[in-house]
Amino acid sequence: MDGSEERFYYASMDYLNDDERAEMLEQCWKYDRKLIHEKYLDLAKRLKERRADGICLVSV
């Protein structure tokens, strides 16, 4: 986040109650977890393809 996004994020938290904040943070955590999982699945797939093509010498 850049400075303006960070200021907006923290200021917006004042408009939410505790339950809403907890729900929002839970949704963010799930989104980030899925995003990271997809990123590394894609990386593993590309490394396996390179290995199959004889390009990558390192075992994955």
C-alpha positions in Angstrom: 0.0 0.0 0.0 1.2 3.5 -0.7 0.7 6.2 1.9 -2.7 7.4 0.6 -4.1 3.9 0.6 -2.8 3.2 4.1 -4.4 6.4 5.4 -7.7 5.6 3.8 -7.6 2.0 5.1 -7.0 3.0 8.7 -9.5 5.9 8.6 -12.2 3.6 7.1 -11.8 1.2 10.1 -13.5 3.9 12.3 -16.7 3.4 10.4 -16.9 -0.4 11.1 -17.9 -2.1 14.3 -15.8 -4.9 15.8 -17.7 -7.7 14.0 -17.5 -5.9 10.7 -13.7 -5.4 11.1 -13.3 -9.0 12.0 -15.3 -10.1 9.0 -13.3 -7.8 6.6 -10.0 -9.0 8.0 -11.1 -12.7 7.6 -12.1 -12.1 4.0 -8.8 -10.4 3.3 -6.9 -13.3 4.9 -8.8 -15.8 2.7 -8.2 -13.8 -0.4 -4.4 -13.4 0.3 -4.2 -17.1 1.1 -5.8 -18.1 -2.2 -3.7 -15.6 -4.1 -0.5 -16.9 -2.7 -1.6 -20.5 -3.2 -2.4 -19.8 -6.9 0.9 -18.0 -7.4 3.0 -20.9 -6.2 0.9 -23.6 -8.0 1.6 -21.6 -11.2 5.3 -21.4 -10.4 5.5 -25.1 -9.7 3.6 -25.9 -13.0 6.0 -23.7 -15.0 9.1 -25.2 -13.4 7.8 -28.7 -14.2 7.2 -27.7 -17.8 10.7 -26.3 -18.1 12.1 -29.5 -16.5 10.1 -31.6 -19.0 11.6 -29.5 -21.9 15.1 -30.1 -20.6 15.6 -26.5 -19.7 15.8 -26.7 -15.9 18.5 -28.9 -14.5 17.3 -28.6 -10.9 14.9 -31.2 -9.6 11.6 -29.8 -8.4 
